[in-house]
Amino acid sequence: MDIQSLLSELKTERNRMDQAISALEVLASPSAPRRGRPPKAKPSTPASGKKRRGMNAAARRRISEAMKKRWATWHGKSAPQRKPMSPARSEASFGADEKALGTTEKVESGLTILGPRDA
């Protein structure tokens, strides 16, 4: 056997192996798009040489106290308080509803019960 024939046989064998590999890759990969939740991403690592900086206990304490102070001012006396509706205002708005709905009836407890509408 000469080198040329040996080389041509090896090339044909390589082509057959390439075709077999591509056929197996097609079978291994899903033909339909993947369904469901995507896989979890790998945790990102900081860039090389850049380490995340930590905070010492004193710094955490200072930040905690500052946030507690801010929270107190937001939720303390400085926060606007909602005023309850005055009785005159609530009766005036309720009376308007009574007129729109029809007849009303007073009960012993002072509550007003709406009755059927006059036709």
ZIJOQUI-V783268 format. One record per residue. N is the residue number from 0. RES is the residue in three letters. SS is DSSP state (a for helix, b for strand, c for the rest). D_CENTER is the distance of its C-alpha to the mean C-alpha in Angstrom with 1 decimal. Layout:
BEGIN
<<N:RES:SS:D_CENTER> <N:RES:SS:D_CENTER>>
END
This chain:
BEGIN
<<0:MET:c:71.3> <1:ASP:c:70.7> <2:ILE:a:67.6> <3:GLN:a:66.6> <4:SER:a:66.5> <5:LEU:a:64.6> <6:LEU:a:62.1> <7:SER:a:61.6> <8:GLU:a:61.1> <9:LEU:a:58.4> <10:LYS:a:56.6> <11:THR:a:56.7> <12:GLU:a:55.4> <13:ARG:a:52.6> <14:ASN:a:51.7> <15:ARG:a:51.7> <16:MET:a:49.4> <17:ASP:a:47.0> <18:GLN:a:46.9> <19:ALA:a:46.3> <20:ILE:a:43.4> <21:SER:a:41.8> <22:ALA:a:42.3> <23:LEU:a:40.7> <24:GLU:a:37.7> <25:VAL:a:37.2> <26:LEU:a:37.3> <27:ALA:a:34.9> <28:SER:c:32.2> <29:PRO:c:30.3> <30:SER:c:31.6> <31:ALA:c:28.6> <32:PRO:c:25.2> <33:ARG:c:23.0> <34:ARG:c:20.8> <35:GLY:c:17.8> <36:ARG:c:15.1> <37:PRO:c:16.4> <38:PRO:c:18.0> <39:LYS:c:16.4> <40:ALA:c:17.2> <41:LYS:c:20.1> <42:PRO:c:19.6> <43:SER:c:20.6> <44:THR:c:23.8> <45:PRO:c:25.0> <46:ALA:c:27.6> <47:SER:c:31.0> <48:GLY:c:32.8> <49:LYS:c:29.8> <50:LYS:c:28.9> <51:ARG:c:26.0> <52:ARG:c:27.6> <53:GLY:c:27.5> <54:MET:c:28.2> <55:ASN:c:31.2> <56:ALA:a:31.5> <57:ALA:a:33.2> <58:ALA:a:30.5> <59:ARG:a:27.8> <60:ARG:a:30.0> <61:ARG:a:30.6> <62:ILE:a:26.9> <63:SER:a:26.3> <64:GLU:a:29.3> <65:ALA:a:28.2> <66:MET:a:24.7> <67:LYS:a:26.5> <68:LYS:a:28.9> <69:ARG:a:26.3> <70:TRP:a:24.6> <71:ALA:a:28.1> <72:THR:a:28.9> <73:TRP:a:25.7> <74:HIS:a:26.2> <75:GLY:c:29.9> <76:LYS:c:32.8> <77:SER:c:31.5> <78:ALA:c:28.6> <79:PRO:c:29.8> <80:GLN:c:30.6> <81:ARG:c:30.4> <82:LYS:c:33.9> <83:PRO:c:34.7> <84:MET:c:36.3> <85:SER:c:40.1> <86:PRO:a:42.2> <87:ALA:a:44.1> <88:ARG:a:41.0> <89:SER:a:39.4> <90:GLU:a:42.8> <91:ALA:a:43.2> <92:SER:a:40.0> <93:PHE:a:40.7> <94:GLY:a:44.2> <95:ALA:a:42.9> <96:ASP:a:40.9> <97:GLU:a:44.1> <98:LYS:a:46.2> <99:ALA:a:43.7> <100:LEU:a:43.6> <101:GLY:c:47.2> <102:THR:c:49.4> <103:THR:b:48.4> <104:GLU:b:50.1> <105:LYS:b:50.3> <106:VAL:c:50.1> <107:GLU:c:51.8> <108:SER:c:48.6> <109:GLY:c:48.2> <110:LEU:c:45.3> <111:THR:b:45.6> <112:ILE:b:45.2> <113:LEU:b:44.8> <114:GLY:c:47.3> <115:PRO:c:47.8> <116:ARG:c:48.1> <117:ASP:c:51.7> <118:ALA:c:52.4>>
END
